[in-house]
Amino acid sequence: MKREQQLVSFFLIVMAIFPIIDVLNGYALTMHYSLPIGVAYRMGCFVFLVGSILAYGFKKSIYTLLTLWTIFSCTLLLLLQSMVLSHTPTIIFQDSVVLIKLYLWLLIPYFIYQHQTVLRSLNYEKLFIVISFLFTIGLLIPYFMNIGNQTYENSDAGYKGFYFATNDTTLAFIVSSTFTGNYLVKKIGEHTKIKTLSLIILYFCNMVCLLLLATKTGIFYGAILTIVLVVYFLFFQKKISKNSRILTSLVVAVLTVFIVVMGSEFILTATAGTINRITYFYHLFDGDLVRLLTSSRSEYLQGGWGYFSQSQHPFLIPLIGFGFEYRLLHFGRVGLIEMDFFDLLFSFGFIGVVVVTIMISYFFILALNKRGKSIYSIVYVVLLGYGFFAGHVFFSALSTTILGLVCGGIILKYGERET
């Protein structure tokens, strides 16, 4: 048992530090150093998870069957694509790297499933608070040091520090702020003053980071989340006395006025570039709102569907797809739609869509079950929605790590017997 606890502790540490790894990786890329820090870290995680899972052994359950079936099916599809399209070793390797990112989403929750007895004795949700803190300082420290990168190339709109992928980083802060806000509301109910103050500061910094990133989705989500949390606290938090509600309402009102007045210049500066950018593309797209809201993904989707439906292998390709690297090499910009379910379709065909959707649906059923509803359920739905409209959830190492940890939380909340 002690050895298992040590293994679980090591797993939690490895998972918690990935924001630091992404900052170091982004710094290396910015400075043009050929140091594959992120790749080495994710490969290390993959090897650790595979080794640990195999050493522990598989439990007989539907979940085990679905996990193994998904991994086997996607690997088989990669091999079939390689034979049908005569993929070079380079293409096979690049597609394998993408698959490993996808497999992180499957392996992380399965490791948690194997060790859920130990993990239930811990406060698993604290892991997300640590991740939220590390993500936040990873953006704010470079910002105050006046180093790092803008969110958009050739534009002054937004700031992302040394985080390299804008959509992935936005998603990371969306998830971080959700967990921080949820934890904050719970701690207010428990009257833990120091923890509450720390969480208020962290949540405020999460919102600042979303403003700095200056993406449409991030700013909109941050505003909606804040409104929902305030309304929930004032009207639905049962553990709070009437006097506490009144006092907290006054504090929130005063803080809001203070932030708006004292930070108005910062807020305007942070959002002005985004507004100008939206206006620019609105006129560039001749008022096409669909293209504007999807950041041209709707146009890429049309082009991608044309290649997919008119392939030289009209029967096989719709079933097994092209893979990722082949599309990027042969189809140019429309080789990557950046909408996960369509990228899944074009990369792994209808068979891949069915296989992965079954796995997604399994977690979805657990998440929405009365016994398993929790903050993880909400975040899981947010991740699926983000993946559908903005992509970068199922095929990004950063996002699949978060997705895997969220699915692990769903399993812990649902219970061992039912899974």
JOSULJO-V134412 format. One record per residue. N is the residue number from 1. RES is the residue in one letter. NEAR is the number of other C-alpha atoms within 12 Angstrom. D_FIRST is the distance of its C-alpha to the first C-alpha in Angstrom with 2 decimals. Layout:
N	RES	NEAR	D_FIRST
N	RES	NEAR	D_FIRST
//
This chain:
1	M	10	0.00
2	K	9	3.81
3	R	12	5.40
4	E	21	5.09
5	Q	19	6.28
6	Q	15	8.73
7	L	26	9.83
8	V	32	10.56
9	S	22	12.31
10	F	18	14.29
11	F	31	15.25
12	L	32	16.56
13	I	20	18.50
14	V	27	19.99
15	M	39	21.06
16	A	30	22.47
17	I	30	24.75
18	F	40	26.67
19	P	39	29.67
20	I	30	30.14
21	I	31	30.08
22	D	40	32.70
23	V	34	34.90
24	L	30	34.82
25	N	31	35.52
26	G	33	38.38
27	Y	29	39.77
28	A	21	39.86
29	L	23	41.64
30	T	22	44.07
31	M	15	44.95
32	H	11	45.34
33	Y	13	42.80
34	S	14	41.50
35	L	18	37.85
36	P	19	35.64
37	I	22	32.92
38	G	31	31.93
39	V	26	32.04
40	A	19	29.92
41	Y	28	27.25
42	R	36	27.19
43	M	23	27.21
44	G	22	24.26
45	C	34	22.38
46	F	32	23.54
47	V	20	22.48
48	F	24	18.98
49	L	34	18.57
50	V	25	20.17
51	G	16	18.20
52	S	26	14.75
53	I	30	16.00
54	L	17	17.56
55	A	15	14.66
56	Y	19	12.41
57	G	16	15.49
58	F	21	17.73
59	K	22	17.68
60	K	15	21.13
61	S	17	22.66
62	I	18	25.71
63	Y	31	23.77
64	T	25	22.49
65	L	21	26.08
66	L	27	27.63
67	T	36	25.47
68	L	27	26.21
69	W	22	29.80
70	T	32	30.39
71	I	29	29.20
72	F	20	31.18
73	S	27	34.26
74	C	36	34.52
75	T	28	34.14
76	L	23	36.79
77	L	37	39.08
78	L	40	38.89
79	L	28	39.98
80	L	26	42.79
81	Q	36	44.06
82	S	30	44.16
83	M	20	46.38
84	V	24	48.62
85	L	26	49.27
86	S	17	49.12
87	H	24	46.54
88	T	18	46.59
89	P	15	43.49
90	T	16	43.46
91	I	27	43.40
92	I	27	40.64
93	F	20	38.52
94	Q	24	39.21
95	D	32	38.38
96	S	28	35.12
97	V	28	34.20
98	V	34	34.96
99	L	40	32.84
100	I	34	29.82
101	K	36	30.32
102	L	37	30.45
103	Y	41	27.33
104	L	42	25.32
105	W	41	26.05
106	L	44	24.58
107	L	40	21.54
108	I	42	20.20
109	P	37	19.97
110	Y	41	18.61
111	F	45	15.62
112	I	39	15.22
113	Y	40	15.81
114	Q	35	13.00
115	H	34	10.43
116	Q	30	12.57
117	T	22	10.38
118	V	25	8.66
119	L	32	12.17
120	R	24	13.99
121	S	14	12.74
122	L	18	14.51
123	N	18	18.24
124	Y	34	18.38
125	E	34	22.17
126	K	25	22.23
127	L	31	21.43
128	F	41	24.88
129	I	33	26.53
130	V	30	25.39
131	I	38	26.68
132	S	42	29.84
133	F	37	30.43
134	L	29	30.06
135	F	43	32.34
136	T	42	34.84
137	I	28	35.20
138	G	38	35.29
139	L	46	38.48
140	L	31	40.07
141	I	21	39.94
142	P	26	41.91
143	Y	24	44.22
144	F	14	45.23
145	M	13	45.61
146	N	15	47.94
147	I	20	46.25
148	G	28	44.69
149	N	32	46.08
150	Q	31	47.86
151	T	35	46.38
152	Y	23	49.32
153	E	15	51.13
154	N	11	54.77
155	S	17	54.35
156	D	23	53.76
157	A	28	51.81
158	G	40	48.23
159	Y	39	45.86
160	K	47	42.46
161	G	38	41.90
162	F	37	39.97
163	Y	44	38.17
164	F	34	39.93
165	A	31	39.86
166	T	35	41.55
167	N	35	40.34
168	D	39	36.69
169	T	43	36.97
170	T	45	38.71
171	L	46	35.99
172	A	48	33.32
173	F	54	35.27
174	I	45	35.94
175	V	47	32.24
176	S	47	31.52
177	S	45	34.37
178	T	42	33.31
179	F	40	29.81
180	T	43	31.31
181	G	41	34.06
182	N	35	31.85
183	Y	36	29.55
184	L	37	32.75
185	V	36	34.25
186	K	28	31.21
187	K	24	31.19
188	I	31	34.94
189	G	25	34.37
190	E	19	31.97
191	H	18	34.62
192	T	17	32.46
193	K	15	35.39
194	I	14	33.85
195	K	22	31.24
196	T	24	34.01
197	L	19	36.39
198	S	21	33.89
199	L	32	33.22
200	I	30	36.99
201	I	22	37.59
202	L	33	34.92
203	Y	36	36.34
204	F	31	39.84
205	C	30	38.85
206	N	45	37.38
207	M	39	40.81
208	V	34	42.59
209	C	45	40.65
210	L	44	41.66
211	L	39	45.22
212	L	43	45.07
213	L	48	43.93
214	A	42	46.93
215	T	39	46.00
216	K	34	47.54
217	T	31	44.30
218	G	37	42.43
219	I	31	45.23
220	F	21	45.80
221	Y	28	42.14
222	G	36	41.77
223	A	23	44.86
224	I	19	43.85
225	L	32	40.31
226	T	29	41.75
227	I	17	44.29
228	V	19	41.74
229	L	28	39.42
230	V	27	42.43
231	V	18	43.76
232	Y	22	40.41
233	F	31	40.00
234	L	27	43.60
235	F	17	43.98
236	F	18	40.70
237	Q	23	38.23
238	K	17	38.40
239	K	20	36.74
240	I	24	39.50
241	S	19	42.61
242	K	16	46.06
243	N	12	46.82
244	S	21	43.62
245	R	25	44.61
246	I	16	48.07
247	L	15	46.91
248	T	25	44.37
249	S	20	47.07
250	L	16	49.45
251	V	17	46.94
252	V	24	46.15
253	A	15	49.90
254	V	15	50.72
255	L	18	47.96
256	T	20	49.14
257	V	14	52.72
258	F	13	51.77
259	I	19	49.74
260	V	15	52.54
261	V	14	55.25
262	M	14	53.63
263	G	17	51.70
264	S	16	54.34
265	E	13	55.36
266	F	20	51.83
267	I	26	51.24
268	L	21	54.59
269	T	21	53.98
270	A	31	50.53
271	T	30	51.86
272	A	24	55.40
273	G	29	54.45
274	T	33	52.52
275	I	22	55.47
276	N	21	57.91
277	R	26	55.80
278	I	26	55.64
279	T	19	59.39
280	Y	16	60.11
281	F	22	58.28
282	Y	21	59.74
283	H	15	63.20
284	L	16	62.19
285	F	19	60.96
286	D	13	64.15
287	G	15	62.34
288	D	19	59.98
289	L	19	57.23
290	V	17	54.97
291	R	23	55.03
292	L	23	54.61
293	L	22	51.63
294	T	27	49.87
295	S	29	50.83
296	S	27	52.81
297	R	30	49.94
298	S	26	52.26
299	E	25	54.69
300	Y	25	52.07
301	L	31	50.94
302	Q	21	54.50
303	G	24	54.80
304	G	34	51.44
305	W	30	52.38
306	G	19	55.65
307	Y	29	54.00
308	F	37	51.47
309	S	24	54.08
310	Q	16	56.74
311	S	24	54.74
312	Q	15	56.40
313	H	18	53.90
314	P	18	54.65
315	F	16	52.55
316	L	25	49.45
317	I	33	48.82
318	P	30	48.54
319	L	30	45.87
320	I	38	43.79
321	G	42	44.90
322	F	49	45.80
323	G	48	42.52
324	F	42	42.36
325	E	34	43.99
326	Y	34	46.93
327	R	33	47.82
328	L	23	47.73
329	L	19	49.93
330	H	20	52.45
331	F	25	52.65
332	G	17	52.58
333	R	20	51.47
334	V	30	51.18
335	G	34	48.57
336	L	40	45.98
337	I	37	46.53
338	E	36	43.68
339	M	35	43.05
340	D	35	39.81
341	F	33	40.81
342	F	37	44.09
343	D	41	42.57
344	L	44	40.17
345	L	36	43.24
346	F	45	45.28
347	S	42	42.45
348	F	43	40.91
349	G	35	43.70
350	F	28	43.64
351	I	27	41.03
352	G	37	38.62
353	V	29	39.44
354	V	22	38.73
355	V	30	35.40
356	V	33	34.04
357	T	25	35.61
358	I	21	33.78
359	M	31	30.43
360	I	30	31.76
361	S	22	32.97
362	Y	28	29.66
363	F	40	28.07
364	F	29	31.37
365	I	25	31.25
366	L	34	27.74
367	A	32	28.90
368	L	24	32.06
369	N	22	30.72
370	K	15	31.31
371	R	20	27.67
372	G	27	26.51
373	K	25	29.29
374	S	27	28.25
375	I	32	29.05
376	Y	38	27.25
377	S	34	29.85
378	I	27	32.66
379	V	37	31.45
380	Y	41	30.91
381	V	29	34.52
382	V	29	35.72
383	L	39	34.07
384	L	31	35.71
385	G	21	39.03
386	Y	32	38.87
387	G	31	38.05
388	F	25	41.03
389	F	29	43.56
390	A	36	42.48
391	G	34	40.11
392	H	40	37.58
393	V	43	34.50
394	F	40	33.55
395	F	36	34.85
396	S	37	34.06
397	A	37	30.95
398	L	45	30.80
399	S	42	31.31
400	T	41	29.02
401	T	44	26.15
402	I	46	27.07
403	L	45	27.61
404	G	38	24.23
405	L	41	22.50
406	V	44	24.83
407	C	44	24.12
408	G	44	20.38
409	G	42	21.36
410	I	42	23.48
411	I	44	20.69
412	L	41	18.54
413	K	35	21.72
414	Y	29	22.81
415	G	25	19.87
416	E	26	17.78
417	R	17	20.25
418	E	18	23.26
419	T	31	22.01
//
